[in-house]
Amino acid sequence: IGLGAPVGMVLVPEEDGGSRAYRGVMVAGCPMGEAGFVDAWLRAQVSSIESYIEKTVLSLRAASPHTRCGPPSTTPTPPSSTSSSGTSLPTRRCPTLASSTLLRRAAEACGYEGVLGDAITARRARLPARMRGLGLRSLEEVAPAAFCACFVEAAERFLDRSTPGGGRERGFFQMLAPLFGHGAFELPYPNSPRLSRFLSGCTTNVNPLGAQLGQLTLTGESFKRAWEGMQREVRGEGVAGPLDLRAPEAGNGRAGSAGLQRQLTQQREQVKRNQLSRSILGLPHGDTRREAWLAVDSFSSAWVSSWPSAQNRCEAREFREIFCTYLGRESPAVRALVGKSIACSGRGPPRVCDAFGVQLGLATLNDRAHGNCHDDIFSRVIGDALHAGLRGKEEPREIFSAVIPPVTLNGTAGTRGKNGIVPDGRLHCKLRESRTARCTGTRGQAHPSVRWRGTTVQRGPEQPPAEHLLEGKTIHRGGPHYMSARARDDGQGGAVADRANLVQRDYEARAAALDAKPHVQAWNNGSRDAVSSVLRSFGTVRSLVVGAYAEASDDLHQLFDCVVESASKQHWRRIGARSAKEARSYFATTLRRAWGVHFAREFARHRIRRVVFVGAPRRQPGRPLATADGDWPALSAGEFAAHALRVGGAWAGGPPGRR
């Protein structure tokens, strides 16, 4: 009362039908008093949070699920008079805080009911996005670290202590010196006792907190129980952190008085990640949860921390596919169509639709889904590279125009000119030496080419800037690359690495095939090596491979670094940054999210476009669907030239390059 804190009483119903009164006081927005008072207050807070989540989900029901799954670190929390984050302050100052299952139900609204039903997927969802999770942290699991860290940080300011300049800093509660010992936090342990005396029981008859001689206070019991419980979680896992210290030494040796909760959380989450990884790797090869865990990288998880925008927005059906594919769960678009035949256009027996959409992605159909997925992805990548200031061109056909006849290079009328030798891009940039072959150990055993956020332990040395040919490839779930030994044994990104290793070989084989054609030899005055010579002049063709889980090959990660570096140097003044170094963080975050969402969205669209073929009559090989008959009158060079002369357009000043 002297502190101005409101004293209250609550009536809690008992099992016998009566009620019991519990008394307590609110201090700094947190309940203190009898256990029943604290429990009743926490239950009221949980009820308020549940109501808030239900109202938010209901309000966004008509919108895309992307709006319900914003960045975990910035997800809105219920308003509260105790703190801006609603529950963070009680979590840090109360020993325990139970959490609601409504957050999981809200996440399941982004996929389908039961998507987090199995234990492995639920555990993965609790991990942060940087550890291949969803960032759906449980307050019940966070509470011990928050409570212990807050207590240590507060206790270090209870007593008077010396300052680096030789002065004295007054503590907030010097009357607690008999409980902790004078100078308990003056020096690092063991030169100062820190919490040793506090956790060994009351040693005086004069105890400001009311503990009996030789007994711990209630706060001391709660702290010791929470700290030792967290120590049991990490014991024997080989992950270093603050929990390596005993409870009396808690917080010893760290720089400053802040950051203990972050350090505790990092250690605990790394242990949980390692335990989950062992559980997932124990699943059989081919299990989609195992496949997804080994595939995803920093591009794959970019959507988790991305707010929907004009550039990164996903429609409802697209987002549900992204959400479930990321976790390796069933596809919402086809899970109700399991067992139906797929109208394949190729020879052989028809494929049967499965719950994950694997067979639908592999089917040979009369559509352009594969081509659209590929073209949309790499048009965006090359386009962003050019916008960032890198010199180059998309689909540079001219590099082979001197050695391949036009009819072969560009195709005849009505075709797309598929010749297998025109790359998706040509850029002048600084990439490392290409190393796509599988690494082997000293005893001939496969050495894991471990990928974490797009890096490998066997990356080649840096090379000076040069002209590079870039070839984009997409791979789909269930294909040979996801079933390969590299995908099974080589750690993160093995499937895209397996496909990347074949790009140079494919180009060399195609160049040799073109060199062997009589009309190509005649075009090159009898030379049998003309196309291959041009190809060799550019060095290794760099393989930009994007997988079904939005993961990327190492060359694409290297290109991403080049794009970010170039954008930072070229445009830092334009965006208002103070330096290129300051702008780099912005461009890295923005482009990683943009590319990651784009990759995932295109694969989701690929599956959604093909759903119409499930259960449809089988089509015979022939003309693709939705093709037009005859020539399009608008495709007339003569009409364009006449139009340009009338309006003073592109040709008014002469042909391009001659004005």
C-alpha positions in Angstrom: 0.0 0.0 0.0 2.9 2.3 0.8 4.2 1.7 -2.7 0.9 2.5 -4.3 0.4 -1.0 -5.5 -3.3 -2.2 -5.6 -4.1 -5.0 -3.2 -6.8 -7.4 -4.3 -8.7 -10.5 -3.6 -10.1 -13.1 -5.9 -12.7 -15.9 -5.3 -11.8 -19.2 -6.9 -14.4 -21.9 -7.2 -13.6 -25.2 -5.3 -14.5 -28.8 -6.3 -17.0 -29.0 -3.5 -19.1 -26.2 -5.0 -17.8 -23.5 -2.6 -15.2 -20.8 -3.2 -12.0 -19.7 -1.6 -10.5 -16.2 -1.3 -6.9 -15.6 -2.3 -5.1 -12.3 -1.7 -2.3 -10.7 -3.6 -0.8 -7.4 -4.9 0.1 -6.2 -8.4 3.7 -4.9 -8.6 5.0 -3.4 -11.9 2.1 -5.2 -13.7 2.9 -8.6 -12.3 0.9 -10.6 -9.6 2.5 -11.3 -6.2 0.9 -13.0 -3.3 -0.8 -16.3 -2.6 -0.5 -19.0 -5.3 -4.2 -19.0 -6.0 -4.1 -15.2 -6.7 -1.3 -15.6 -9.1 -2.9 -18.6 -10.9 -6.2 -16.8 -11.2 -4.6 -13.7 -12.7 -2.6 -15.8 -15.2 -5.8 -17.7 -16.3 -7.5 -14.4 -16.9 -4.6 -13.3 -19.1 -4.7 -16.5 -21.1 -8.4 -16.1 -21.6 -7.8 -12.6 -22.9 -5.1 -13.8 -25.3 -7.4 -16.6 -26.6 -10.2 -14.1 -27.3 -7.8 -11.8 -29.1 -6.4 -14.6 -31.3 -9.9 -15.9 -32.1 -11.0 -12.4 -33.1 -8.0 -11.8 -35.3 -8.4 -15.1 -37.1 -12.1 -14.4 -37.6 -11.4 -11.0 -39.0 -8.8 -12.3 -41.5 -10.8 -15.3 -42.5 -11.7 -13.8 -45.9 -8.1 -12.7 -46.6 -5.1 -14.8 -47.7 -3.6 -17.0 -44.9 -0.4 -15.1 -45.6 -1.9 -12.2 -43.6 -2.3 -14.5 -40.6 1.2 -15.8 -40.6 3.3 -12.6 -40.4 6.9 -12.6 -39.0 6.9 -14.3 -35.6 9.1 -11.6 -34.1 6.6 -8.9 -35.0 3.3 -10.8 -34.8 0.7 -8.5 -33.0 0.0 -9.4 -29.4 -3.0 -8.5 -27.3 -2.9 -5.0 -25.9 -2.2 -4.9 -22.2 -1.6 -2.3 -19.5 1.3 -4.3 -18.2 3.6 -4.1 -21.2 3.6 -3.3 -24.9 4.0 -7.0 -25.8 1.1 -8.1 -23.6 2.6 -11.3 -22.1 6.4 -10.7 -22.2 6.6 -9.0 -18.8 4.6 -11.6 -16.9 6.5 -14.3 -18.6 9.8 -12.8 -17.4 8.7 -12.1 -13.8 6.5 -15.1 -13.0 7.9 -18.6 -12.5 5.5 -20.3 -14.9 3.0 -19.3 -17.5 0.8 -21.8 -19.3 0.2 -21.2 -23.0 -2.9 -21.7 -25.2 -3.3 -24.1 -28.1 -5.1 -21.4 -30.1 -1.8 -20.3 -31.7 -1.4 -23.8 -33.2 -5.0 -23.7 -34.4 -4.3 -20.4 -36.0 -1.3 -21.8 -37.8 -3.3 -24.8 -38.9 -5.7 -22.4 -40.6 -2.8 -21.6 -42.9 -2.7 -25.3 -44.1 -5.4 -27.7 -43.1 -6.7 -29.2 -39.8 -4.1 -31.6 -38.4 -1.2 -30.3 -40.4 0.8 -30.0 -37.1 -0.7 -33.2 -35.8 2.3 -35.5 -35.7 5.0 -34.9 -33.1 7.9 -34.3 -35.5 6.1 -31.5 -37.4 4.9 -29.9 -34.2 8.4 -29.9 -32.8 9.7 -28.3 -36.0 7.1 -25.6 -35.9 8.4 -24.5 -32.5 11.9 -23.8 -33.9 12.8 -20.4 -35.3 12.8 -19.9 -39.0 16.6 -19.7 -39.1 16.6 -23.3 -37.8 14.1 -24.5 -40.4 11.0 -23.9 -38.2 8.0 -21.7 -38.1 8.9 -19.6 -35.1 5.8 -20.6 -33.1 7.5 -20.5 -29.7 5.5 -21.8 -26.7 5.3 -19.3 -23.8 5.3 -22.3 -21.5 8.7 -23.3 -22.8 10.0 -19.8 -22.9 8.9 -19.0 -19.4 11.8 -20.6 -17.4 14.5 -18.8 -19.4 12.6 -15.5 -19.2 12.0 -15.8 -15.4 15.6 -16.9 -14.6 17.2 -14.2 -16.8 15.0 -11.5 -15.4 15.7 -12.5 -11.9 19.5 -12.5 -12.4 19.5 -9.2 -14.2 17.4 -7.7 -11.4 19.4 -9.2 -8.6 22.6 -7.7 -10.0 21.1 -4.3 -9.3 19.7 -5.0 -5.8 22.9 -4.2 -3.9 25.4 -1.4 -3.9 28.4 -2.0 -6.1 31.6 -0.4 -7.4 31.8 1.3 -10.8 34.7 1.1 -13.2 35.7 4.7 -12.4 36.1 3.9 -8.7 32.8 5.3 -7.5 29.8 3.5 -5.9 26.4 2.8 -7.5 23.5 2.5 -5.2 21.4 -0.6 -5.3 17.7 -0.5 -5.4 17.2 -2.9 -2.4 20.2 -2.7 -0.2 18.1 -4.1 2.6 18.5 -7.5 0.9 22.2 -7.6 1.6 21.7 -10.2 4.5 20.0 -12.5 2.0 22.6 -12.3 -0.8 25.7 -11.2 1.1 27.4 -7.9 0.9 29.2 -7.4 -2.4 27.6 -10.5 -3.9 27.9 -9.2 -7.5 31.0 -7.0 -7.2 33.4 -9.5 -8.9 33.0 -12.5 -11.1 32.4 -15.8 -9.4 34.0 -17.2 -7.2 35.6 -13.9 -6.1 32.0 -12.8 -5.3 29.4 -15.2 -4.1 26.6 -14.1 -6.6 23.6 -16.3 -5.8 25.4 -18.9 -3.6 24.2 -17.5 -0.3 20.7 -16.8 -1.7 20.3 -20.4 -2.9 21.8 -22.1 0.1 19.0 -21.1 2.5 18.5 -18.2 4.9 21.5 -17.8 7.2 20.1 -15.1 9.5 17.1 -14.8 11.7 16.5 -11.4 10.2 15.1 -12.2 6.7 13.2 -9.4 4.8 11.4 -12.1 2.7 10.2 -14.1 5.6 12.1 -17.3 5.0 13.0 -19.5 8.0 16.6 -20.2 9.0 18.1 -22.7 6.6 15.2 -22.5 4.1 15.0 -21.1 0.6 12.6 -18.3 -0.2 9.8 -19.1 -2.6 11.6 -17.1 -5.3 14.8 -19.0 -4.6 13.0 -22.4 -4.9 11.4 -21.3 -8.2 14.6 -20.1 -9.6 16.6 -23.2 -8.6 13.9 -25.5 -10.0 13.7 -23.6 -13.3 17.4 -23.4 -13.8 18.1 -27.1 -13.0 15.2 -28.1 -15.3 16.8 -26.2 -18.2 20.1 -27.8 -17.4 18.5 -31.3 -17.7 17.3 -30.3 -21.2 20.8 -29.6 -22.5 22.8 -32.1 -20.5 25.0 -34.3 -22.7 24.2 -32.5 -26.0 27.5 -30.8 -26.4 26.1 -27.3 -26.9 27.9 -24.6 -24.9 26.0 -21.8 -23.2 25.1 -20.2 -19.9 23.4 -23.4 -18.7 26.9 -25.0 -18.3 27.1 -23.1 -15.0 25.5 -24.1 -11.8 22.5 -22.1 -10.5 24.6 -20.1 -8.0 26.8 -18.9 -10.9 24.0 -18.1 -13.2 24.8 -15.2 -15.5 28.5 -15.1 -14.5 31.1 -13.9 -17.0 28.8 -12.4 -19.6 29.4 -8.9 -20.9 27.0 -6.4 -19.3 23.7 -7.2 -17.6 21.6 -7.8 -20.7 21.2 -10.7 -23.2 21.0 -13.6 -20.7 17.5 -14.7 -21.9 18.7 -14.6 -25.5 21.8 -16.7 -24.6 19.6 -19.2 -22.7 17.1 -19.4 -25.6 19.8 -19.9 -28.2 21.4 -22.8 -26.2 18.1 -24.5 -25.6 16.8 -24.1 -29.2 20.1 -25.4 -30.6 19.7 -28.5 -28.5 16.1 -29.0 -29.6 17.1 -28.5 -33.2 19.8 -31.2 -32.8 17.5 -33.6 -31.2 14.8 -33.0 -33.8 17.4 -33.5 -36.6 18.3 -36.9 -35.2 14.7 -37.9 -35.0 14.0 -36.8 -38.6 17.2 -38.4 -40.0 15.9 -41.7 -38.5 12.9 -41.6 -40.8 13.2 -43.7 -43.9 14.5 -42.2 -47.1 11.6 -40.9 -49.1 9.6 -39.7 -46.1 8.5 -36.2 -47.1 9.3 -34.8 -43.7 12.8 -36.0 -44.0 13.1 -34.8 -47.5 11.9 -31.3 -46.6 14.2 -31.0 -43.6 17.2 -31.8 -45.7 16.2 -29.6 -48.5 15.2 -26.2 -47.1 17.7 -23.3 -46.9 17.5 -19.6 -46.3 15.4 -19.0 -49.4 13.0 -21.7 -48.4 12.2 -20.1 -45.0 12.1 -16.5 -46.3 8.3 -16.5 -46.4 8.1 -17.2 -42.7 9.4 -13.8 -41.8 7.9 -11.9 -44.8 4.9 -9.6 -44.6 2.6 -9.8 -47.6 3.2 -7.0 -50.0 2.5 -6.1 -53.7 5.7 -8.0 -54.5 5.6 -10.9 -52.0 1.9 -11.5 -51.7 0.5 -15.0 -52.1 -3.1 -16.0 -52.8 -4.9 -18.2 -50.4 -4.4 -21.5 -52.3 -0.8 -20.6 -53.0 0.1 -19.9 -49.4 -1.5 -23.1 -48.2 0.7 -25.0 -50.6 3.8 -23.2 -49.5 3.0 -23.7 -45.9 2.5 -27.5 -46.2 5.3 -28.1 -48.7 7.8 -26.4 -46.4 6.9 -28.8 -43.6 6.8 -31.9 -45.9 3.1 -32.4 -45.3 0.2 -33.2 -47.6 -0.9 -30.8 -50.3 -4.2 -29.0 -49.6 -4.9 -28.8 -53.3 -4.8 -32.6 -54.0 -5.2 -34.4 -50.7 -8.9 -34.9 -51.4 -8.1 -36.3 -54.9 -6.0 -39.3 -53.7 -6.4 -42.3 -55.9 -7.7 -40.6 -59.0 -5.8 -41.0 -62.3 -3.8 -38.2 -63.9 -4.5 -37.5 -67.6 -0.9 -38.0 -68.8 -0.1 -37.4 -72.4 2.9 -39.7 -72.6 3.1 -43.4 -73.2 2.8 -46.0 -70.5 0.3 -46.4 -67.7 -1.3 -43.3 -66.2 -0.1 -41.9 -62.9 -2.2 -42.0 -59.8 -2.6 -38.9 -57.6 -1.0 -39.0 -54.2 -1.7 -36.8 -51.1 1.5 -34.8 -51.5 1.1 -34.0 -55.2 4.4 -35.7 -56.1 3.0 -37.7 -59.1 1.1 -34.7 -60.4 4.4 -32.8 -60.5 6.2 -35.6 -62.4 3.4 -36.3 -64.9 3.9 -35.5 -68.6 1.0 -33.3 -69.5 -0.1 -31.1 -72.4 0.6 -27.9 -70.6 3.2 -25.3 -70.0 3.4 -25.6 -66.2 7.1 -26.8 -66.2 8.1 -24.0 -68.6 6.1 -21.3 -66.8 7.7 -22.3 -63.5 11.2 -22.2 -64.9 10.8 -19.0 -66.9 9.1 -17.0 -64.2 11.8 -17.9 -61.6 14.8 -17.2 -63.7 13.4 -14.2 -65.5 13.1 -12.7 -62.0 16.6 -13.7 -60.9 18.3 -12.3 -64.1 16.1 -9.2 -64.1 17.0 -8.4 -60.5 20.7 -8.9 -61.3 20.5 -6.4 -64.1 18.6 -3.9 -62.0 21.3 -4.2 -59.4 23.9 -2.9 -61.9 25.5 -6.2 -63.1 26.2 -6.1 -66.9 24.7 -8.9 -68.9 21.6 -10.1 -70.7 18.8 -12.6 -70.4 18.9 -15.5 -72.9 21.9 -14.3 -74.9 21.4 -16.1 -78.2 24.0 -14.0 -80.0 26.9 -15.7 -78.4 26.4 -18.7 -80.6 25.0 -16.9 -83.7 28.3 -17.1 -85.5 28.6 -20.9 -85.2 25.0 -22.1 -85.3 22.7 -21.5 -88.3 19.8 -19.2 -87.5 17.2 -21.8 -88.3 18.8 -24.1 -85.7 19.5 -21.4 -83.1 16.2 -19.6 -83.2 13.9 -22.4 -84.5 11.3 -22.3 -87.3 8.0 -20.4 -87.3 5.7 -21.7 -84.6 8.4 -23.1 -82.4 10.3 -21.7 -79.4 13.7 -22.6 -80.8 14.6 -25.3 -78.3 18.2 -26.2 -79.1 19.5 -26.8 -75.6 22.5 -24.5 -76.0 21.1 -21.1 -75.2 21.7 -20.2 -71.5 19.2 -18.4 -69.4 21.6 -15.5 -68.7 25.0 -14.0 -69.2 26.4 -11.8 -66.5 29.7 -10.1 -65.7 30.2 -10.8 -62.0 32.6 -12.2 -59.4 31.9 -15.8 -58.5 34.0 -18.4 -56.8 35.5 -21.3 -58.6 32.7 -23.8 -59.5 32.7 -27.0 -57.4 29.7 -29.1 -57.9 31.2 -32.6 -57.8 30.5 -34.7 -54.7 33.2 -34.5 -52.0 34.8 -37.8 -50.9 36.6 -38.5 -47.6 40.1 -39.8 -47.2 38.8 -43.4 -47.1 36.6 -43.2 -50.1 33.5 -42.6 -48.1 31.1 -39.8 -49.0 31.9 -36.6 -47.1 28.8 -34.6 -46.3 28.8 -31.4 -48.3 27.0 -29.7 -45.5 24.9 -26.7 -46.5 23.8 -24.1 -44.1 22.2 -21.0 -45.5 23.6 -21.7 -48.8 27.3 -22.3 -48.0 29.4 -25.4 -48.3 32.5 -26.6 -46.6 34.1 -27.2 -50.0 33.5 -23.8 -51.6 36.1 -22.9 -54.2 38.5 -19.9 -54.0 37.5 -16.5 -55.1 37.9 -15.6 -58.8 38.3 -12.2 -60.4 35.2 -10.7 -62.2 34.4 -12.5 -65.5 31.7 -13.2 -68.0 29.6 -16.2 -66.9 26.9 -18.2 -68.6 24.1 -19.0 -66.3 21.7 -22.0 -66.7 18.6 -22.2 -64.7 17.0 -25.6 -63.7 14.0 -26.6 -61.6 13.6 -30.0 -60.0 10.4 -31.4 -58.6 9.6 -33.7 -55.6 9.9 -37.4 -56.3 12.3 -37.0 -59.1 15.7 -38.8 -59.4 17.6 -35.9 -57.7 15.5 -36.0 -54.5 15.9 -39.8 -54.5 19.7 -39.6 -55.1 22.5 -40.5 -52.7 23.5 -36.9 -52.3 19.9 -35.9 -51.2 19.9 -38.8 -48.8 23.4 -38.6 -47.3 25.0 -35.2 -48.1 23.1 -32.9 -45.7 21.3 -29.8 -46.7 20.6 -29.1 -50.3 21.8 -32.4 -51.7 19.1 -32.7 -54.4 19.9 -29.3 -56.0 23.6 -30.0 -55.7 23.0 -33.3 -57.6 21.3 -31.5 -60.4 23.8 -28.7 -60.5 26.6 -31.3 -61.1 25.0 -32.3 -64.4 24.7 -28.9 -66.0 28.2 -28.6 -67.5 28.1 -32.1 -68.7 24.8 -31.5 -70.4 26.1 -28.4 -72.2 29.2 -30.2 -73.4 27.1 -33.1 -74.7 24.7 -30.7 -76.5 27.6 -28.7 -78.1 29.2 -31.9 -79.3 25.9 -33.0 -80.8 25.5 -29.7 -82.7 29.1 -29.9 -83.9 28.3 -33.3 -85.4 25.4 -32.1 -87.5 26.4 -31.7 -91.2 24.6 -28.4 -91.7 26.4 -26.9 -88.6 29.8 -28.1 -90.0 28.9 -26.6 -93.4 28.1 -23.3 -91.7 31.5 -23.4 -90.0 33.5 -24.3 -93.1 33.9 -27.9 -92.1 35.0 -27.3 -88.5 33.9 -30.0 -86.1 34.6 -28.1 -82.9 33.1 -24.6 -83.5 30.2 -24.7 -81.0 32.3 -26.4 -78.3 35.1 -23.8 -78.7 32.7 -21.0 -78.1 31.3 -22.8 -75.0 34.8 -23.4 -73.6 35.6 -19.7 -73.9 33.2 -18.9 -71.2 34.5 -21.4 -68.7 32.2 -23.5 -66.6 28.5 -22.9 -67.1 27.1 -21.8 -63.7 24.2 -23.9 -62.5 21.3 -22.0 -60.9 19.1 -24.8 -59.6 15.9 -24.2 -57.6 14.1 -27.1 -55.9 10.6 -27.9 -55.0 11.1 -26.6 -51.5 12.4 -23.2 -52.8 16.0 -24.2 -52.0 18.8 -23.1 -54.3 22.2 -24.5 -55.5 25.4 -22.9 -54.3 25.9 -21.0 -57.5 22.6 -19.3 -57.1 23.6 -18.3 -53.5 26.8 -16.9 -54.8 24.9 -14.9 -57.5 22.7 -13.6 -54.8 25.7 -12.3 -52.9 26.9 -10.6 -56.1 23.5 -9.0 -56.7 23.4 -7.7 -53.1 26.9 -6.3 -53.3 26.3 -4.6 -56.7 22.9 -3.1 -55.5 24.6 -1.7 -52.4 27.3 0.0 -54.3 25.1 1.3 -57.1 22.0 2.4 -55.2 22.9 3.2 -51.5 22.5 7.0 -52.1 19.2 6.5 -53.9 17.6 4.7 -50.9 18.9 7.2 -48.4 21.5 5.1 -46.7 24.7 6.6 -45.3 27.0 4.1 -46.9 27.0 1.0 -49.1 27.7 -1.1 -46.1 24.6 0.2 -44.4 22.5 -0.5 -47.5 23.8 -4.1 -47.8 21.7 -5.3 -44.9 18.6 -3.8 -46.4 19.2 -5.3 -49.9 20.2 -8.7 -48.5 17.0 -8.9 -46.4 14.7 -7.5 -49.1 16.0 -9.6 -51.9 16.2 -12.8 -49.9 12.6 -12.5 -49.0 11.6 -11.5 -52.5 13.4 -14.4 -54.1 12.4 -16.9 -51.5 8.7 -16.1 -51.7 8.9 -16.0 -55.5 10.5 -19.4 -55.7 8.0 -21.0 -53.3 5.0 -19.3 -55.0 6.0 -20.5 -58.5 6.2 -24.1 -57.4 2.8 -23.7 -55.6 1.3 -22.3 -58.8 2.8 -25.2 -60.8 0.9 -27.7 -58.7 -2.3 -25.7 -58.6 -2.3 -25.3 -62.5 -2.2 -29.0 -62.9 -5.0 -30.0 -60.5 -7.5 -29.9 -63.4 -5.7 -32.9 -65.0 -6.5 -35.1 -61.9 -9.5 -37.4 -62.8 -9.8 -36.0 -66.4 -9.8 -38.2 -69.4 -6.4 -39.2 -70.7 -5.2 -37.1 -73.7 -3.2 -38.5 -76.6 0.1 -37.0 -77.6 -0.3 -34.1 -80.0 -0.8 -30.5 -80.1 -0.7 -28.7 -76.7 -3.9 -27.4 -75.1 -5.1 -23.9 -75.9 -3.0 -23.4 -79.1 -4.2 -21.0 -81.8 -4.6 -21.9 -85.5 -3.0 -19.9 -88.3 -0.7 -16.8 -87.9 -1.4 -13.9 -85.7 -1.9 -10.8 -87.8 -0.3 -8.6 -85.2 3.1 -10.4 -85.8 3.9 -8.3 -88.9 7.3 -6.6 -89.2 6.0 -4.5 -92.1 3.0 -3.2 -90.2 5.3 -2.3 -87.3 7.7 -0.4 -89.5 4.8 1.5 -91.0 3.4 2.3 -87.6 6.8 3.5 -86.3 7.2 5.9 -89.2 3.7 7.3 -88.7 4.2 8.0 -85.0 7.9 8.8 -85.0 8.7 5.7 -82.9 11.6 3.3 -82.6 12.5 3.3 -86.3 12.0 7.0 -86.9 15.6 7.7 -86.4 16.9 4.7 -88.2 17.4 1.0 -87.2 18.5 0.3 -83.6 22.3 0.8 -83.1 22.6 3.1 -86.2 21.1 6.3 -84.9 
